[in-house]
């Protein structure tokens, strides 16, 4: 009996099909079948009922499955421990990023981590902050860069990257550009262009309006700050952005802090746990990259 046989056994048990299991472990179906037969001979019992179209576990198979999973998990832990000691980190990390984010230190951190640890497969996905947090909680995402309102999500470790007030950005000549002090009530007289629900900026804005019983007209929504700025520049609405976002468009838009929105919008890295040596290493690269920014 070896770990490879146990891996194939678990794959067939979970897929309930030899063909799908073979695709999952990247060998031929005949190879999987042969290894399972050999395992059954060594154990002296059939592990699967093959009489129906769907492969099901026998009583012996059910008894073996939990132990097989535990053995594979233990083997993985040993491998990671040895790799960490030898500085050879391997595995896979899934990194999430809020849609429309262009925070380059994250990309720098990923590039530096990949150069230092080429044995780790990186996958990057974009989504709304709410869904990214759900993914981190579920263990589907290892590390996520999210936008959130004034506090980081409960139950997750976090590193705050940006903590900023909300601003309104308008083109030269707009009535709000002539005001030195702008409040929410001043905004709702105009159509608004902002981030979609599920983003940190939008959450802060919606909560602030709700607290005052205000009902703004959201004319247009966009996930990227560039798009929001371009729409505002063309007179399609007043843009609601963070301070650093608006600073990028000072050549064509005038920004005013929304005085009665005290709750900051945060940009933060969040993760569930850092037991994985690859995740710990990536976090170190991220901390260094953001510290330089």
C-alpha positions as CSV (number, residue, x, y, z in Angstrom):
1,X,0.0,0.0,0.0
2,X,1.3,3.5,-0.9
3,X,0.1,7.1,-0.8
4,X,-0.6,7.0,-4.5
5,X,-3.1,4.2,-4.1
6,X,-4.8,6.0,-1.3
7,X,-5.0,9.2,-3.4
8,X,-6.7,7.3,-6.2
9,X,-9.0,5.6,-3.8
10,X,-10.2,8.9,-2.3
11,X,-10.6,10.4,-5.8
12,X,-12.8,7.5,-7.0
13,X,-14.8,7.7,-3.7
14,X,-15.4,11.4,-4.1
15,X,-16.1,11.4,-7.9
16,X,-18.1,8.2,-7.8
17,X,-16.7,7.5,-11.2
18,X,-13.4,6.0,-12.4
19,X,-13.2,8.2,-15.5
20,X,-13.6,11.5,-13.6
21,X,-11.2,10.2,-10.9
22,X,-8.6,9.5,-13.6
23,X,-9.0,13.0,-15.0
24,X,-8.6,14.4,-11.5
25,X,-5.3,12.6,-10.8
26,X,-4.0,12.9,-14.3
27,X,-3.5,9.3,-15.2
28,X,-5.4,6.8,-17.4
29,X,-8.6,5.1,-16.2
30,X,-7.0,1.7,-16.5
31,X,-4.1,2.9,-14.3
32,X,-6.5,4.0,-11.6
33,X,-8.5,0.7,-11.8
34,X,-5.3,-1.3,-11.6
35,X,-4.1,0.5,-8.6
36,X,-7.4,0.2,-6.8
37,X,-7.5,-3.5,-7.5
38,X,-4.0,-3.9,-6.1
39,X,-5.1,-2.0,-3.0
40,X,-8.1,-4.2,-2.6
41,X,-6.0,-7.3,-2.8
42,X,-3.6,-6.0,-0.2
43,X,-6.5,-5.2,2.1
44,X,-8.4,-8.4,1.4
45,X,-11.7,-6.7,0.7
46,X,-13.5,-4.9,-2.1
47,X,-13.7,-1.2,-1.6
48,X,-16.2,-0.3,-4.3
49,X,-19.5,-1.7,-5.6
50,X,-19.0,-1.6,-9.4
51,X,-22.4,-3.2,-10.3
52,X,-24.2,0.1,-11.0
53,X,-23.4,3.0,-13.3
54,X,-22.3,5.1,-10.3
55,X,-19.5,3.6,-8.3
56,X,-20.3,3.4,-4.6
57,X,-18.4,2.5,-1.5
58,X,-18.8,-0.9,0.1
59,X,-19.0,-1.2,3.9
60,X,-15.2,-1.8,3.9
61,X,-14.7,1.1,1.6
62,X,-16.6,3.5,3.9
63,X,-14.5,2.3,6.8
64,X,-11.3,2.9,4.9
65,X,-12.2,6.3,3.4
66,X,-11.8,8.4,6.6
67,X,-8.5,6.8,7.4
68,X,-7.2,7.3,3.9
69,X,-8.1,11.0,4.0
70,X,-6.4,11.3,7.4
71,X,-3.2,9.6,6.1
72,X,-3.0,11.8,3.0
73,X,-3.5,14.9,5.2
74,X,-0.8,13.8,7.6
75,X,1.6,13.1,4.7
76,X,0.9,16.6,3.3
77,X,1.7,18.2,6.7
78,X,5.0,16.3,6.8
79,X,5.9,17.5,3.3
80,X,5.1,21.1,4.1
81,X,7.1,20.9,7.4
82,X,10.2,19.5,5.6
83,X,9.8,22.0,2.8
84,X,9.6,24.9,5.2
85,X,12.8,23.8,7.0
86,X,14.6,23.4,3.7
87,X,13.3,26.7,2.4
88,X,11.7,24.9,-0.5
89,X,8.0,26.0,-0.3
90,X,5.6,24.3,-2.7
91,X,1.8,24.1,-3.1
92,X,-0.9,26.4,-4.4
93,X,-2.2,29.8,-3.3
94,X,-5.4,31.5,-4.5
95,X,-5.3,35.3,-4.2
96,X,-8.5,37.4,-4.5
97,X,-8.6,41.1,-5.5
98,X,-11.5,43.4,-5.4
99,X,-12.8,44.2,-8.9
100,X,-11.2,47.4,-10.5
101,X,-8.3,47.5,-8.0
102,X,-5.0,48.8,-9.5
103,X,-2.9,48.7,-6.3
104,X,0.5,47.9,-7.8
105,X,2.2,46.8,-4.5
106,X,0.1,43.7,-4.6
107,X,1.4,42.9,-8.0
108,X,4.9,43.6,-6.8
109,X,4.4,41.2,-3.9
110,X,3.1,38.5,-6.2
111,X,6.1,38.9,-8.6
112,X,8.7,38.8,-5.8
113,X,7.0,35.9,-4.1
114,X,7.0,33.9,-7.4
115,X,10.6,34.6,-8.0
116,X,11.5,33.5,-4.5
117,X,9.2,30.4,-4.5
118,X,8.7,29.2,-8.1
119,X,7.3,25.9,-6.7
120,X,4.1,27.6,-5.5
121,X,1.3,27.8,-8.1
122,X,-0.4,31.2,-7.9
123,X,-4.0,31.9,-9.0
124,X,-5.5,35.4,-9.0
125,X,-9.2,36.1,-9.2
126,X,-11.3,39.3,-9.1
127,X,-14.7,39.6,-7.4
128,X,-16.7,41.9,-5.1
129,X,-15.4,42.3,-1.6
130,X,-18.3,40.5,0.0
131,X,-17.8,37.4,-2.1
132,X,-14.0,37.5,-1.6
133,X,-14.6,37.5,2.2
134,X,-17.0,34.6,1.8
135,X,-14.3,32.8,-0.2
136,X,-11.6,33.4,2.5
137,X,-14.0,32.2,5.2
138,X,-14.8,29.0,3.2
139,X,-11.1,28.3,2.6
140,X,-11.4,28.7,-1.2
141,X,-9.3,31.8,-1.2
142,X,-6.0,32.1,0.8
143,X,-5.5,35.8,0.8
144,X,-7.8,38.6,-0.5
145,X,-7.4,42.4,-1.0
146,X,-10.8,43.8,-0.2
147,X,-12.5,47.1,0.2
148,X,-14.5,47.4,3.4
149,X,-16.3,50.0,5.6
150,X,-14.5,51.2,8.8
151,X,-13.7,47.7,10.2
152,X,-12.2,44.6,8.9
153,X,-14.3,41.4,8.8
154,X,-14.8,39.5,12.0
155,X,-13.0,36.3,12.5
156,X,-10.3,37.0,9.9
157,X,-6.7,38.3,10.3
158,X,-6.2,41.6,8.4
159,X,-3.6,44.1,7.4
160,X,-5.1,47.5,6.6
161,X,-3.5,49.1,3.5
162,X,-5.5,52.3,3.0
163,X,-7.7,54.1,5.4
164,X,-9.3,57.1,3.7
165,X,-12.3,59.5,3.7
166,X,-14.8,59.6,0.8
167,X,-14.7,62.5,-1.6
168,X,-16.9,63.9,-4.4
169,X,-15.1,64.6,-7.7
170,X,-16.5,66.9,-10.3
171,X,-15.3,68.7,-13.4
172,X,-14.3,72.4,-13.5
173,X,-17.4,74.6,-13.5
174,X,-19.6,72.2,-11.7
175,X,-21.5,73.9,-8.8
176,X,-19.9,71.6,-6.2
177,X,-16.5,72.6,-7.4
178,X,-17.2,76.1,-6.3
179,X,-18.0,75.0,-2.7
180,X,-15.3,74.7,-0.1
181,X,-17.5,72.5,2.1
182,X,-19.6,69.7,0.7
183,X,-22.0,67.4,2.6
184,X,-24.2,64.5,1.6
185,X,-27.3,66.6,1.1
186,X,-25.4,68.6,-1.4
187,X,-24.6,65.5,-3.4
188,X,-28.1,64.1,-3.7
189,X,-29.2,67.0,-5.7
190,X,-27.1,65.5,-8.5
191,X,-27.0,62.1,-10.2
192,X,-24.2,60.0,-8.7
193,X,-21.6,57.8,-10.3
194,X,-20.0,55.3,-7.9
195,X,-18.8,51.8,-7.2
196,X,-21.3,48.9,-7.2
197,X,-22.7,47.3,-4.1
198,X,-20.4,44.9,-2.4
199,X,-17.4,47.3,-2.5
200,X,-16.0,49.1,0.5
201,X,-16.6,52.6,-0.9
202,X,-20.2,51.8,-1.8
203,X,-20.9,50.3,1.6
204,X,-19.6,53.4,3.4
205,X,-21.6,55.7,1.1
206,X,-24.9,53.7,1.4
207,X,-24.5,53.5,5.2
208,X,-23.9,57.2,5.5
209,X,-26.9,58.0,3.4
210,X,-29.1,55.5,5.3
211,X,-28.1,57.1,8.6
212,X,-29.5,60.4,7.4
213,X,-32.5,59.1,5.7
214,X,-31.2,60.2,2.3
215,X,-32.0,58.5,-1.0
216,X,-29.4,59.4,-3.7
217,X,-29.9,58.8,-7.4
218,X,-27.3,56.3,-8.5
219,X,-27.1,57.2,-12.2
220,X,-24.2,54.9,-13.2
221,X,-22.0,52.3,-11.5
222,X,-18.6,51.1,-12.5
223,X,-16.0,48.8,-10.9
224,X,-13.0,50.8,-11.9
225,X,-12.0,54.3,-10.7
226,X,-10.9,55.2,-14.2
227,X,-14.4,54.6,-15.5
228,X,-16.1,56.5,-12.7
229,X,-13.8,59.5,-13.3
230,X,-14.3,59.4,-17.0
231,X,-18.1,59.4,-16.6
232,X,-18.0,62.3,-14.1
233,X,-15.6,64.2,-16.4
234,X,-18.3,64.0,-19.2
235,X,-21.0,65.4,-17.0
236,X,-22.9,62.2,-16.4
237,X,-22.9,62.5,-12.6
238,X,-20.7,63.4,-9.6
239,X,-18.2,60.8,-8.7
240,X,-17.9,59.3,-5.3
241,X,-14.3,58.1,-4.7
242,X,-11.7,57.7,-2.0
243,X,-9.1,60.5,-1.5
244,X,-6.2,58.6,-3.2
245,X,-8.4,57.6,-6.1
246,X,-9.5,61.1,-6.8
247,X,-5.9,62.4,-6.5
248,X,-5.1,60.6,-9.8
249,X,-7.6,62.8,-11.7
250,X,-6.8,66.2,-10.2
251,X,-5.9,67.4,-13.7
252,X,-9.5,67.2,-14.8
253,X,-11.6,66.8,-11.6
254,X,-11.9,68.8,-8.5
255,X,-12.2,66.8,-5.3
256,X,-14.0,67.8,-2.1
257,X,-14.1,65.8,1.1
258,X,-17.7,64.8,2.0
259,X,-17.6,66.5,5.4
260,X,-20.4,64.5,7.2
261,X,-19.1,61.0,6.2
262,X,-16.6,60.3,9.0
263,X,-16.5,56.6,8.4
264,X,-13.4,55.7,6.5
265,X,-13.2,53.3,3.5
266,X,-10.6,50.7,4.1
267,X,-8.5,48.6,1.7
268,X,-7.2,45.6,3.5
269,X,-5.6,42.2,3.1
270,X,-7.5,39.5,4.8
271,X,-6.8,35.8,5.5
272,X,-8.2,33.1,7.6
273,X,-5.1,31.6,9.1
274,X,-1.4,31.5,8.3
275,X,-0.5,27.9,9.1
276,X,0.5,27.3,5.5
277,X,4.2,28.3,5.0
278,X,3.5,29.5,1.5
279,X,0.8,31.9,2.8
280,X,3.1,33.1,5.5
281,X,5.8,33.8,3.0
282,X,3.4,35.7,0.7
283,X,2.3,37.8,3.6
284,X,5.8,38.8,4.3
285,X,6.3,39.9,0.7
286,X,3.0,41.8,0.8
287,X,4.0,43.6,4.0
288,X,7.3,44.7,2.5
289,X,5.7,45.8,-0.8
290,X,3.1,47.9,0.9
291,X,5.6,49.4,3.3
292,X,7.6,50.7,0.3
293,X,4.5,52.2,-1.4
